[in-house]
Amino acid sequence: MNLLFKSYFKLNTLRLCKNISRPVEAKGLSTALPLGGMGEILTYQYYTGRVAMFEDNYEGAEKALMKAYKGAPKGCEKNKRMCLGYLIPVRMIRGCLPTEELLVKYGLKNVYWDIVEGMRTGNIRMFMQGLNNNQRLFISKGTYLLLEKCKVRRAGEKDGRGCRSDNKGIVPPSNVTNNLPLVASLLTAACS
């Protein structure tokens, strides 16, 4: 089953992933051992978290990816790092920034630090620099647009104009039209 997930992701046919997970979820087998060993269950959680992320179900994505991350044995740093590659952007869109210690521990500081600091301090230039430096990586993982949403969301919160999004990271159109000066300043900062 996990090989099908992997194949569907490589072929970019995510719509087929639902055909796999629907029967498993209906039978309640997503955390049961009939799926295989613990490794199989954690891999299943990893892929279902990725699918949920691409469907803008950030709460479900965070739950599944967190299970996969926390369940990975101590010696499986590569697996934890793979989970964090998706978990960090999902948690960022939900307003939770990673610590420097976590990024250093898994060798992700050079990838996310400018983005995290830019969000923390409200420095859009730093945020954009971090995003542009790792643009190819983020696009290949499918997290680039998610991180772009973080920029708009955080800038609105920092500016105090109330440009808030719902828990899916979507800014309602009424909030955008009320914040056109903010959007203009973001575009100016991104282009300069």
N, C-alpha and C positions, 0 to 999 in steps of 0.2 A: 504494500500500500504506500509506504513512504517513497519507494522508487517511482511510483506513479506521480506523487507530488513533485518529486525532483524533476522528473521528465516534463511535467506540465509547466513548471517554472522555466525550465530551459527553453521550451518551445513557445513560451509566452502565451499559453492558453489557460489562464487562471480560471476562466469560467467553468472548466472541467473539474477543478478541484472540489467544487461543491458536490459533484456526483460521487466523489469518494467519501467526503466527510459526512454527508447527510445520513447514510445508513449507520455509520459508526456512532454518531451522536444519538440517533433514534434508539439504538440498542443500549446506549449507556456504556459503551466500551472504550471511550476515549481515555479513561484512566485505569482500565482493567488490564490484567496481565494476559488475557487471550490474544491481545494485539501482538504479543511477543514479550521480550524482556523489557527492562526499564529503559534501555537505550531506544527501543522502538517507540515507546510511549513518549519520551522526551522529544524525539525527532518529529513525531506526529504533532505535538504541542508547538514546536518551532514552526512547522509549515502552516498549521491552522492560524497561528499568530500572524504570520506574513500575509496570509489570505485576508484575514480580518483587517490588517493595516491597509491593504490595497482597496478594501471595500469601505474605508473611512470609519470602521468600527474600532476606534482607538481604545475603548475600554476593554473590549474582548481581546484585542491584539495585545494589550499590556498584560492581561491575565495569563494568556497562553504563553507569551514569550517569557514572562516572569517565572512560570512553572518550569519551562525548559531551562532557563538560566539557573535557577536555584536547585533544580534537580540534577544538574550535571555534576559528576564526581570531581573531586579536587584536582586530579591530574589532567582533566580535560579542558585546559585553558583555551584551546582553539575553539571548542564548542561554545564556551562561555562568550568568547569574543564575537563569534558569529551571531549569537543571540543579542549581544549588546549593539551590534551594528544596526539592528532594527528597533531594539528596545529603547535606546537613547533617543532617537528622533520621536518615537511615539510618546515617550514620557515628556519630552520637551514641548510637544504640541499641547499636552495636558497640563503644562506649567511646572514640571519638576525637572530641575537642571541637575546633571551629574556632578559629582565632586571631582576635584582634581586628583585625589588619591585613586579613585576608581579608574579614571582615564589613564593615569600613569601605570597602574597595576596591569592593565590589559593592553598597553601600548597604543592607546587611542588618543593620547593627548595631542599629537601633531595633527590629527584629523578633526577633532571637535573643539579644541580649546578656544580658538578665536571666536567660534560661533557661540560657545557657552558664555565667554566673557562679554562678547558683544550684546548678548541677551541680558546678562546680569547687570551690566552698566548702562544699557540703552545706547551703546555705540554702534550705530548702523554700519558705519564704514568698516569697523573691525569685523562685524558679523558678515558683511558681504565679502570681505577679503578671505575669511575662512571658508565661506561657501564657494567662492571662485577657485581657491587653491585646490580644493578637493572635488570640484564639479564632476569630473569624469567618474570618480568613485561613487558619488551620490547618485548620479544618473544610472550607472550600471546596477546599483542596488535598488533603484526605484524610490529612493528617499529624498531626492532633490526637491520635488514640489512640496513635500511635507515640511522640509526645513524652510522653504520659502514662506509657507503659511505661518511658521513660527515668527518670522521677521515682522510681518504685518501685525500679528496678534500682540507681540511684545511691544512693538513701537507704540501701538494704541494704548496699551496699559501704562507704559512709562510716561507717555505724553499727558495722560490724565484726561483725555477727551472721551473716554468711555467706549472706545472701539473694541468691544469684547466679542468673542466668538462663543458658540455653544461648545459642548464637550467634544464635538466632532471636529473642532477647529475651523468651522465655517462661520465667516463673518456675515451676518444678515445684511441685505442690501440697504436697509434703512440706516444701519450704523455706518456704512461706507459713505453714503451720500451726506450724512451729517458730518463726516470727517474728511471731506475733500481736500482741505488744506494739508492735513496729515499725509494723505495719499500723494499729493503733489510733492511734499518734502521728501517722502520716501523715494519717489521716482527720480528726483533731482540728485539725491544722495547716491542712488544706485548707478546713475549715469556718469557721475563725476569721479 
